[in-house]
Amino acid sequence: MNIQLGDEREKIDGGLASRRFDGDDTLADVLNWLGGCYGDELLERLRSREWCLCDLNRYPILPLDVEKHQNKTLQYIGLFPSGKLGVRLSEDSWRDGDEIMDDIHGSARGLGAASRSMLY
């Protein structure tokens, strides 16, 4: 799992972290690890939707609802075996609590992963 803080062009010092997770680990495990790396402020901002956690292996990049999916396995949400997540500033619609239901193209990655329509 690779985690990148900010946009790739920003090059934030210490903004790239990496660790191995198993397919049966949950998003909560990743969030706990992120809290250990960067502190509780990051987790608070993700939960308040000021910032968002995005799956960078999908296009278009859409935020993951960390509250809704925290107990789901990484395999289920398509982040196993090669998850790449980004922490970004949220758009106003996401921050206001709107559900993002864009025209979702493509299928889920990996065997046992939920379809994209189940995640958003």
C-alpha positions as CSV (number, residue, x, y, z in Angstrom):
1,M,0.0,0.0,0.0
2,N,1.4,3.4,-1.0
3,I,-0.1,6.6,0.5
4,Q,0.6,10.0,-1.0
5,L,-0.3,13.2,0.8
6,G,-1.4,15.9,-1.6
7,D,-1.2,16.0,-5.4
8,E,1.8,14.3,-7.0
9,R,3.0,17.7,-8.3
10,E,3.2,19.1,-4.7
11,K,6.1,16.9,-3.5
12,I,5.3,17.3,0.2
13,D,8.3,16.3,2.4
14,G,7.5,13.0,4.2
15,G,4.3,12.8,2.1
16,L,4.9,9.3,0.8
17,A,4.5,6.3,3.0
18,S,4.4,2.6,2.2
19,R,3.5,-0.6,4.0
20,R,2.4,-4.1,3.2
21,F,-1.2,-5.1,4.2
22,D,-3.0,-8.4,3.7
23,G,-6.2,-8.7,1.7
24,D,-8.2,-9.4,4.8
25,D,-7.0,-6.3,6.6
26,T,-9.6,-3.6,6.8
27,L,-9.6,0.1,5.8
28,A,-9.7,0.8,9.6
29,D,-6.3,-1.0,9.8
30,V,-4.9,1.4,7.1
31,L,-6.5,4.4,8.9
32,N,-4.9,3.4,12.2
33,W,-1.5,3.1,10.5
34,L,-2.0,6.5,8.9
35,G,-2.8,8.0,12.3
36,G,0.4,6.5,13.6
37,C,2.4,8.0,10.7
38,Y,0.8,11.4,10.6
39,G,-1.2,11.9,13.7
40,D,-4.8,12.1,14.7
41,E,-5.3,15.4,12.9
42,L,-5.2,13.6,9.6
43,L,-7.8,11.1,10.7
44,E,-10.1,13.9,12.0
45,R,-9.9,15.7,8.8
46,L,-10.7,12.6,6.8
47,R,-13.7,11.8,9.0
48,S,-15.0,15.4,8.8
49,R,-14.5,15.2,5.0
50,E,-12.3,18.3,5.0
51,W,-9.8,16.0,3.3
52,C,-10.6,12.8,1.4
53,L,-8.9,9.5,0.9
54,C,-8.8,8.5,-2.8
55,D,-8.0,5.3,-4.7
56,L,-5.4,6.5,-7.1
57,N,-5.5,3.3,-9.2
58,R,-9.0,4.1,-10.5
59,Y,-10.1,6.7,-13.0
60,P,-11.8,8.9,-12.5
61,I,-10.3,9.4,-9.0
62,L,-13.2,9.4,-6.5
63,P,-13.1,9.7,-2.7
64,L,-13.6,6.7,-0.4
65,D,-16.1,7.2,2.4
66,V,-13.9,6.2,5.3
67,E,-16.8,5.9,7.8
68,K,-18.9,3.7,5.5
69,H,-16.0,1.4,4.4
70,Q,-13.8,1.3,7.5
71,N,-14.8,-2.3,8.4
72,K,-14.5,-3.6,4.8
73,T,-11.5,-5.6,3.7
74,L,-8.9,-4.1,1.4
75,Q,-9.7,-6.9,-1.1
76,Y,-13.4,-6.0,-1.0
77,I,-12.8,-2.4,-1.8
78,G,-10.2,-3.2,-4.5
79,L,-7.1,-2.0,-2.7
80,F,-5.4,-5.4,-2.6
81,P,-2.8,-6.5,-3.8
82,S,-1.6,-3.1,-5.0
83,G,-3.4,-0.3,-3.4
84,K,-2.4,3.3,-4.0
85,L,-4.2,5.9,-1.9
86,G,-4.0,9.7,-1.9
87,V,-5.0,12.2,0.7
88,R,-6.4,15.3,-1.0
89,L,-8.3,18.4,-0.1
90,S,-12.0,17.6,-0.6
91,E,-14.2,19.3,-3.1
92,D,-17.1,21.2,-1.7
93,S,-19.7,18.7,-2.8
94,W,-17.9,15.9,-0.9
95,R,-17.3,18.1,2.2
96,D,-21.0,18.9,2.3
97,G,-21.8,15.2,2.6
98,D,-23.1,14.7,-1.0
99,E,-22.8,11.2,-2.3
100,I,-20.8,11.0,-5.5
101,M,-22.6,9.1,-8.2
102,D,-20.7,10.0,-11.3
103,D,-21.0,7.9,-14.4
104,I,-18.7,5.2,-13.1
105,H,-16.8,3.3,-15.8
106,G,-14.6,0.3,-15.5
107,S,-14.9,-2.8,-13.2
108,A,-13.5,-3.6,-9.8
109,R,-9.9,-4.7,-9.6
110,G,-9.1,-8.1,-8.4
111,L,-10.9,-11.3,-7.6
112,G,-13.4,-10.8,-4.7
113,A,-13.5,-7.1,-5.1
114,A,-16.9,-5.3,-4.9
115,S,-18.2,-3.6,-8.0
116,R,-17.6,0.2,-8.1
117,S,-21.3,0.8,-7.8
118,M,-21.2,-0.8,-4.4
119,L,-18.6,1.6,-3.2
120,Y,-20.1,4.9,-4.1
